[in-house]
Structure formats: structure tokens, C-alpha cells
Amino acid sequence: MPPVIRIRGAAFLFLCLCWIGLGAAAAGAGGISVTDSAGRRVEIPETIRRVMPAGPPAALLLYALAPDKLIGWPRALPAATAALLAPAYAKLPVVGRLTGGKPPSAEAIAKLHPDVIVDIGDVEPEYVALADKLQKETGIPYLLFDGRLATTPEVLRILGRLLGETDRGTKLADYAEAMLRQIGGALSPLPSEQRPGVYYARGPTGLQTGPSGSLLGELIDLAGARNLAPATGSSAPAKTSLSEIAGWNPQVIITQDAPLYHAMPDDPGWSRLPAVQAHRLYLAPDIPFGWIDEPPGINRLLGLRWLAQTLHPQLFTQDLRTAAREFCALFYQVKLSDAELDGILAGSQ
């Protein structure tokens, strides 16, 4: 089985429990009972019209799946993103992020009248505790789903059914599943010596990264490379230093920060790295949403295609412009012109 669609035992159990839960009606409540990926059994309304995302990954998946039920964005959209989306969705209000920073109060959440809150990402004790806390304080059902790419197709199917968007969920899930299978199948025979060591330079300084095994770092391994940042046991971005990166000696460096990318070749620290000197430095697109990160959501499906093709062009011959156009039309409801594609892909090929 290709690595990218191998589902861990716990994730498989969660998916099975979700389907079992979906078939069970809540006694006398006119709703249904769902078991999320944290093993929490949650009673939700049978008909859902308003959904609040807990954070950016959930917002993006909800926008792709059921945009008319998304009540708002966790944070303001970048101008370049808003310009591409239909005005009705680009102008949705900012409702705040529940999973980081200074979240809105329980009272503010309740005033938005969501039928359910959805979170997609890491399933760690702190997020489980947050889900339980907010559900208790607001009385609003809170569902927490695993955000790893391998589980994306099933999460789309499950949420599609819950939100009354079964056909849409199936269509998106089938696309994601086919992409994961195709990329995983092409990369699975690749020996370890042909999998380059990669460093992901995150943020304006590049001294933050997604550790191996984390949601932020999994894309590197799935794209047929080795994530050189060691596992930390945490979902949080890892801080590092130029001396540590030099010790890892990456064969390839990727970033999603354009100013950093353009500054690296002349920077006294970065320019000493063999990957930079050999022009093995690549800029990932970040429009309409980040292809590698920001958020670490379904947008990474397109980033996986880009990175796998960047690292192993001999294995992937599909025109990236065609892939980007198809993905954005299906997931983002955006029909990109040639000029818009040129702008999105500038510097990344």
C-alpha cells in the first residue's frame, strides 16, 4: 500500500466509530450522535445550517465543502486571496480563532448562533480539553477531526454527510484519494538514497520549521523526501538555528515566504549552505491559500503535488498549471485565468 494512504490503527478506529455514530439517532432530541477522532461522542442537530470553524484548517475545508454554511473566517483573508474568491465568501466576517492566540469568549461564540463547531488538525490532549471546555461553556456541539492528509478523504465524506453535502463530500474525497494514491504509488518504489534531505524554512526568518512526524512536517515525507527536522513530540512549530540547519546539511530547502526566498542567496548565513549555493532552494506558492502551510489543511494536497514534482520531476509529468487550475476550481470554486496562474506560480518553477 502506498505510504500516503496508510491509515494508522487509531485513525482507522476513529473512522469506523464515526460511521457507526452517524447511523445512531439521539434519543428524543431530533439529532444524531457522532464519535469524533478524539473518541468524544457528540450529539449534533440532524440539520445543520451554520458552522463555526475552530481554526484556519477547518475554515478552509468547510469553505471547500459547504461554503454557504461557513459563518466566517478565523482571521482576515489576505488581499490576494480575497480578490480571487466570490465576494459573498471573501466578505464573510472574521469570527476569531478558537485554537490559538486570544480566542473569542464563550458569550461571543454563542451570539454567532452556530449549530456546530468544527475543528480539524492535531488530536492532542490540549485540543481535546479545549473542545470539551467550549462545548460545556457554550452548549454548542464541538467536533474534532484528525487533520492529517491520509485521513482527508474520509473526513470529507463524513462531514459531507453530516452537513447535508454528501455528493459534494464524495466528489472532493474521491479527488483527494486519487491524488494521494497516485503520488504514493509513484514514490513507493523510490529507495532511500533517492529521497533528498529537505529543510522547510518557515516564517520570515526561516528559523522555524515543521518537525518530522508533525502535521506541519508530514508533507516532506509524503513527497518522497526526508524531513531533517527531528520529531519533537509536539504539533507546535520547532525553532532552530542556522548552525543547526548547517549540521543537518539539507540537499533541498523549501520556503513559502517570498521575501526570505529572495534574500537567502545574499544572506551571509543562508548563502553558506550547499543547497542555496547549488540553487536547490524553492519557493512554494501561497495563493489562494498556502500550498505547504498556512494553514496546514486541505490546501496541502496541491502543495504535495507541487513538492513531489519539484523533487522528482522524472516521476511526475503532469502540467502543474493544469493541476493547479483543476484543484482551485474544485476545492476553492475559483476559475483561474492564465495571468492569475502566472502570478501564483511566479518563482516556484
C-alpha positions in Angstrom: 0.0 0.0 0.0 1.4 3.4 -0.9 2.7 5.3 2.2 0.5 8.3 1.8 -2.8 6.3 2.2 -1.7 4.1 5.0 -4.0 4.8 7.9 -2.9 4.2 11.5 -4.9 1.9 13.7 -6.2 4.7 15.8 -7.3 6.7 12.8 -9.0 3.7 11.3 -10.9 3.1 14.5 -12.0 6.7 14.6 -13.3 6.5 11.0 -15.2 3.3 11.9 -16.7 4.9 15.0 -17.7 7.9 13.1 -19.7 5.9 10.6 -21.3 3.9 13.5 -22.1 7.1 15.3 -23.7 8.7 12.2 -26.2 5.9 12.0 -27.4 6.4 15.5 -30.2 8.9 16.3 -30.1 10.8 19.5 -33.0 9.6 21.6 -35.8 12.2 21.6 -33.5 15.0 20.5 -34.1 15.1 16.8 -30.4 14.9 16.2 -27.7 12.3 15.7 -24.7 11.1 17.7 -21.2 11.3 16.3 -17.9 10.0 17.6 -15.1 12.2 16.6 -11.4 11.4 16.2 -10.7 12.1 19.9 -13.3 9.4 20.8 -15.7 12.0 22.0 -19.4 11.2 21.5 -21.1 14.4 20.5 -24.8 15.0 19.9 -25.4 17.3 16.9 -28.5 18.6 15.2 -29.9 16.5 12.3 -30.0 19.6 10.1 -27.0 21.9 10.2 -27.2 25.4 8.7 -24.4 27.4 10.4 -20.9 26.0 11.2 -18.2 27.8 13.0 -14.6 26.8 12.3 -12.3 26.5 15.3 -9.2 27.5 13.2 -7.9 28.0 9.6 -7.7 24.3 8.5 -11.4 23.8 9.5 -12.4 27.0 7.8 -10.7 26.0 4.5 -12.3 22.6 4.5 -15.7 23.9 5.3 -15.3 26.5 2.6 -14.5 23.8 0.1 -17.3 21.5 1.2 -20.2 23.7 2.3 -19.3 27.4 1.8 -22.9 28.6 2.4 -22.8 27.1 5.9 -19.5 28.7 6.9 -20.3 31.6 9.2 -17.0 33.3 8.9 -13.2 33.2 8.8 -11.0 32.8 11.9 -8.8 35.7 10.7 -8.9 38.2 7.9 -8.1 36.9 4.4 -5.0 38.2 2.7 -6.0 40.7 0.0 -4.6 38.5 -2.8 -6.8 35.6 -1.6 -10.0 37.7 -1.1 -9.6 39.1 -4.7 -9.9 35.6 -6.1 -12.9 34.4 -4.1 -16.5 35.1 -4.9 -17.4 38.3 -2.9 -20.1 36.5 -0.9 -17.4 34.4 0.7 -14.5 36.8 0.6 -16.6 39.2 2.7 -17.6 36.8 5.4 -16.9 38.2 8.8 -13.9 37.4 11.0 -15.3 35.3 13.8 -12.0 34.7 15.7 -9.8 31.6 16.1 -10.6 29.2 18.9 -7.4 27.2 18.8 -4.7 29.9 19.2 -4.0 33.4 20.3 -6.7 35.2 22.1 -9.9 33.3 21.3 -13.4 34.9 21.5 -15.3 34.4 24.7 -18.0 31.7 25.1 -20.6 34.5 25.1 -19.3 35.9 21.8 -19.3 32.4 20.3 -22.9 31.8 21.4 -24.0 35.1 19.9 -23.0 33.8 16.5 -25.5 31.0 16.8 -23.6 28.2 15.1 -25.3 24.8 15.1 -21.9 23.1 15.5 -18.2 24.0 15.9 -15.7 22.0 13.7 -12.0 21.7 14.4 -9.6 19.9 12.1 -6.0 19.4 13.0 -3.9 17.7 15.7 -5.8 15.5 18.1 -3.8 16.1 21.2 -4.9 16.4 24.8 -4.9 20.2 24.8 -7.2 20.3 21.8 -9.5 17.7 23.3 -9.7 19.7 26.5 -10.5 22.8 24.6 -13.3 21.1 22.7 -14.8 19.8 26.0 -14.4 23.2 27.6 -16.0 25.2 24.9 -18.8 22.7 24.3 -19.6 22.9 28.0 -19.5 26.7 28.2 -21.5 27.4 25.1 -23.7 24.4 24.8 -22.7 24.1 21.1 -21.6 20.7 19.8 -17.8 20.7 19.1 -16.4 18.1 16.7 -12.6 17.5 16.5 -11.2 15.6 13.4 -7.8 14.4 12.5 -6.2 16.8 10.0 -3.5 14.5 8.5 -3.6 14.2 4.8 -4.1 10.4 4.9 -7.5 10.9 6.7 -8.6 13.8 4.4 -10.8 11.7 2.1 -12.7 10.1 4.9 -13.1 13.4 6.9 -14.6 14.9 3.7 -17.1 12.1 3.3 -18.1 12.2 7.0 -18.5 15.9 7.1 -20.3 15.9 3.8 -22.9 13.5 5.2 -23.2 15.5 8.4 -23.7 18.8 6.7 -26.1 17.5 4.1 -23.5 17.7 1.3 -23.0 14.0 0.6 -22.4 14.3 -3.1 -20.0 17.2 -2.7 -18.1 15.5 0.0 -17.8 12.3 -2.1 -16.6 14.3 -5.1 -13.9 16.1 -3.1 -12.9 12.9 -1.3 -12.6 10.9 -4.5 -10.3 13.6 -5.9 -8.1 13.7 -2.8 -8.0 9.9 -2.6 -6.9 9.6 -6.2 -4.2 12.2 -5.8 -2.8 10.6 -2.7 -2.9 7.1 -4.3 -1.2 8.3 -7.5 1.6 10.2 -5.7 2.1 7.5 -3.2 2.2 4.8 -5.8 4.8 6.6 -7.9 7.0 7.3 -4.9 6.7 3.9 -3.0 9.5 2.1 -5.0 11.9 5.0 -4.5 15.0 3.9 -2.5 16.1 6.0 0.5 19.2 7.3 -1.3 17.0 8.9 -3.9 14.9 10.7 -1.2 16.6 14.1 -0.6 17.0 15.6 2.8 14.8 18.7 3.0 14.5 21.6 5.3 11.3 23.7 5.4 12.2 27.3 6.2 9.1 28.6 7.8 8.2 32.2 8.6 10.1 35.5 7.8 13.4 34.3 9.3 13.2 30.7 8.1 14.3 29.6 11.6 11.0 27.9 12.3 10.0 24.6 10.8 7.6 21.7 10.9 9.2 18.8 12.8 9.2 15.3 11.4 6.0 13.4 12.2 4.0 16.6 12.8 1.1 18.0 10.9 3.4 20.8 9.7 6.1 18.5 8.6 4.4 15.5 7.2 4.3 16.9 3.6 8.0 16.4 3.1 8.0 12.7 3.8 4.8 12.2 1.7 6.5 14.0 -1.2 9.3 11.5 -1.4 11.9 13.2 0.8 13.3 13.1 4.3 12.3 15.8 6.8 15.6 16.6 8.5 14.0 18.4 11.5 13.8 15.8 14.2 10.5 14.9 15.8 9.7 16.8 19.0 6.5 15.0 20.0 4.6 18.2 19.7 2.4 19.7 17.0 3.9 23.2 17.5 6.4 24.6 15.0 10.0 23.9 16.0 12.6 26.7 16.5 16.1 26.1 15.2 19.2 28.0 14.2 21.4 28.4 11.1 24.2 26.4 12.8 21.8 23.5 13.5 20.5 23.6 9.9 24.0 23.6 8.6 24.6 20.5 10.7 21.7 18.8 9.0 23.1 19.8 5.6 19.9 19.8 3.6 20.1 18.9 0.0 16.9 21.0 -0.6 15.4 24.0 1.2 11.8 25.0 0.6 10.0 28.1 1.9 6.7 29.8 1.4 8.0 33.2 2.3 8.9 35.2 -0.8 11.0 37.9 0.9 13.0 35.3 2.7 13.4 33.3 -0.6 14.8 36.3 -2.4 17.1 37.3 0.5 18.7 33.9 1.1 21.2 33.9 -1.8 22.8 37.1 -0.5 22.4 36.5 3.2 25.7 35.8 5.0 24.3 32.8 6.9 22.0 31.2 4.4 24.3 31.6 1.4 26.9 29.4 3.0 24.6 26.4 2.8 25.3 24.0 -0.1 21.6 23.8 -1.0 21.5 27.5 -1.5 24.8 27.6 -3.4 23.5 24.8 -5.7 20.3 26.6 -6.3 18.3 23.9 -4.6 16.1 26.5 -3.0 12.4 26.5 -3.9 9.6 28.9 -3.3 6.2 27.3 -2.7 3.1 29.3 -4.0 0.8 30.7 -1.3 -2.2 31.8 -3.3 -5.2 31.4 -3.0 -4.0 29.6 0.2 -0.6 28.4 1.2 0.5 25.3 -0.7 2.7 24.0 2.1 1.3 25.6 5.2 -0.8 28.5 6.5 -3.0 26.7 7.1 -1.9 23.1 7.4 -5.1 21.9 5.8 -6.5 20.5 2.5 -4.6 23.2 0.7 -1.6 20.9 1.2 -2.9 18.4 -1.3 -1.9 20.9 -4.0 1.4 21.5 -2.2 2.0 17.8 -2.2 1.6 17.7 -6.0 4.0 20.7 -6.3 6.7 19.4 -4.0 6.7 15.8 -5.3 7.0 17.1 -8.8 9.7 19.6 -7.8 11.8 16.9 -6.1 11.1 14.1 -8.6 10.3 15.6 -12.0 11.1 12.4 -13.7 8.2 10.7 -11.9 5.6 13.4 -12.4 5.0 14.8 -15.8 1.5 16.3 -15.4 1.5 20.0 -16.2 1.4 21.8 -12.9 -0.7 24.6 -14.3 -3.4 22.1 -15.3 -3.3 20.5 -11.8 -3.5 23.9 -10.1 -6.4 25.0 -12.3 -8.3 21.8 -11.6 -7.7 21.9 -7.9 -8.6 25.5 -7.4 -11.8 25.1 -9.5 -12.9 22.1 -7.5 -11.9 23.0 -3.9 -11.9 26.8 -4.0 -14.6 27.5 -6.6 -12.0 29.7 -8.4 -11.6 29.7 -12.2 -8.0 30.9 -12.6 -7.1 32.8 -15.8 -3.7 32.3 -17.4 -2.5 35.6 -16.0 -3.6 34.6 -12.5 -1.8 31.3 -12.8 1.3 33.1 -14.0 1.2 35.3 -10.8 0.6 32.3 -8.5 3.4 30.2 -9.9 5.9 33.0 -10.4 9.2 32.0 -8.8 8.1 28.5 -7.9 9.1 26.6 -11.1 
